[in-house]
Amino acid sequence: MLSESVRLIAEGAGAAAALGLAAGGWSYAALYPQSQIFGPTLIAPERIGEIALTFDDGPNPIWTPKLLEMLASHRIKATFFLVGKYAEAEPYLTRYIADSGHIIGSHSWSHPNLALAGRKKIREELYQSKHMLEQITGSRIRYFRPPFGARRPFVLSQARELGMSPVLWNAMTNDWKDPSADDIAERLGDKVDSLGRRGRSATIVLHDGGHLDPAADRGPSVEAAEKLIKRFIGVRRFVTAEYLQWGPKPVSVSTR
């Protein structure tokens, strides 16, 4: 009787472990920026010497203009992944980003976790944001970054169906809550150096806005961006999302 109880406990533990592994695998595929399991995404080219500065959650009426001024002073072009509803509220600023020569991509309409959203919600978030950004800028929106990096196969396939390439990253810190520009810049700079030693370029994420507060204080992030530029200008080439390339061939999965 005792041995039967032990067997049942062991089988239950095995099932729980299998569920845990499955959940862990799904989380990796859905949330890890460099995962290609749910479909191909643009990350960074397998070549040394390039840095793609990307900024999420804007436009921010306070900090995005200061960021644009700083980038212009160094003649650097970047990629801005804008939240659609914030772009609608700041059409002149959104157009100014594009007119300044930067690339604008979609960061969805309202910044939900799309890995957990229904298909209708996903379609609405991607279409509404892309449509609004194209109306404001007069240019085709060709890039998409899922909020939180969260995706599943349908999110990526829907983005591509709308003519947008999904873009993730390989260098990020918690700049949205770190008050120290020095710390943000140092950690990101070290990541860039580490990637370079492994033969890879860097796609950096910083935030000029906040998905919960469009006017969030992004002073440290803007200052950190300038520190990174000063650290690597003349040593690395600063590029936009247009210079990224597809990652490894993805594993075939369903389109749920």
Secondary structure by P-SEA (a helix, b strand, c coil): caaaaaaaaaaaaaaaaaaaaaaaaaaaacccccccccbbbbccccccbbbbbbbccccccccaaaaaaaaaaabbbbbbbccaaaaaacaaaaaaaaaabbbbbbccccccccccccaaaaaaaaaaaaaaaaaaacccccbbbcccccccaaaaaaaaaabbbbbbbcccccccccccaaaaaaaaaaaaaaaaaacbbbbbbbbccccccccccaaaaaaaaaaaaaaccccbbbbccccccccccccccccc
